[in-house]
Amino acid sequence: LHMGKTMKEDLTVVAKYIKQLYPPEFNVFSIYAELYHNYFASQAKKNAEIHLEDKDIYLLLSWVHNFYPKEMRKDHTLAMELDKVKLGSLLPSSLSKELEKKYLDSEEVTVKTSLSRCLDKEIQRWKEDKEPEKLNGHFQSELLGIFVIQSIYSGQKRAEDISKAVGEELSRRLLKELPAFLRSYRDAFEDFKEKSKKHRYYKPILIANINNCWNFR
């Protein structure tokens, strides 16, 4: 954050006040921009090559794909000058792809684990001597219907915030996980229907799960 803010503020000063003090052939803005970029890129590469936690990988990728190329260009004057220099990415393509794969693998496992835990909790609730919750006057499982959808949606949104390509790849992966989850859900529900007909709230639980189908659809 400090490097990004310093680079943006300093280059704005160069663009507005300093470059006019030199002949055009000196390319003063380009020299400043390239030196700042090279240092920033060296620090990013150094960080990318050490072991990073998942949240650090996400933050670094956000800088590479989003903050650095986009935030730097919000100032109109700076955007015009930077377009002439074409600084490129903060990380080499191969290293960026490696981090993207680590992030996608981790996010896929996180969502998959989250869905599995959610289903386990729901199955446990079926076994309790409690009536299902009501949502807008209808029996429904807020935990299962809403939580599952939010888990998938928030995972997709986080990935899209890095870049469109990363978002599309995670969406493709999660679209494989959702049917697998739904099959597990169906199997568990069928098992409950078969074995728990004497449950005190058997009928409300059936209704709640049937009502979940609309959300999943």
C-alpha positions, 0 to 999 in steps of 0.5 A: 500500500505504501509503495503504491501510494508513493508511486502514484503521488510521486508520478503525479507530481512528475507529470504535472510539474517536473517533466516540463522543466526538461526537454521532451527528448529526455523522457523524464516521466518514462524514466521515473515511471520505469524506475518505480515500476522496476522496484515495485515489480522486484518487491512483488516478485520477491514476495511471490517466491516465498511461502504465502498464506491464502489471504496473502496470495489473494492480496498479491493477485489483487495488486497484479490484476486490479489495484496496480493497473487500474487504481494508478490510472484513475487520475486522468493526467497520470493515465495519459502518461502511463499509456505512453510508457506501457509498464506491463505487469508486476509479476512475470506471467508464469509466476502470476499463473502459478499463484492463480492456480494456488488460489483457485485450488485453495478457494475450491477446497474452501467452498467444497469444505464449507458446503460439506459442513453445511450439509452435515449441520443440516442433517444433524438438525433433522435429527433434533426434536425441533420444528424447522425455521420459517422464512416468510411464513414457510418452512425453509432451511435458511442454513442450507438454502441461503448459506450454500448459495452465498458460499458459492456466490461469494467465492465467485465474487472474490475471484472476479475481483481479482480478474475476469479470467480468474472469476470464470475459471473458479465459476467453472470449477464450482459448477462441478462442485454444486451438482456433487453437493446436490447429489449428497444432499438428495441422498441424505434427504432420501435416507431421512425420508426412509428412516425417520417417518416417526420423527415428530416433525417429519412433515415440516422437515419434508416441506422445508426441504422441498421449499429449498429446491426453488432456491437451488434452482 
